[in-house]
Amino acid sequence: MMNDRTLPPEALDEWSATLRKILELDDDLPIALILDLARDVATGVARPAAPVSAFAAGLAAGRAGGSPDDIRAAMSAVVSRAATWKVES
């Protein structure tokens, strides 16, 4: 039984294919990396920080050239920082 907060894997595949098409992305989206980043930021920082962080990592990766290595580096930087995040007062 699905609810409004679940998405079957085939729907995620279809959605990512749609995104690649409308955004004119030739390469596959690194879904596993994106989901891992979102999970780590949501648990290490705050849930609302997850989509902002994913967008920021994608923006940084694109500005760096957009290669798979650029994507991994940007995502790794965000995940590493989320793992040590503490609100500074």
Secondary structure, DSSP 8 states (H G I E B T S, - for coil): ---TT---HHHHHHHHHHHHHHTT--S---HHHHHHHHHHHHHHT-TTHHHHHHHHHHHHHHHHT--HHHHHHHHHHHHHHHHT-----
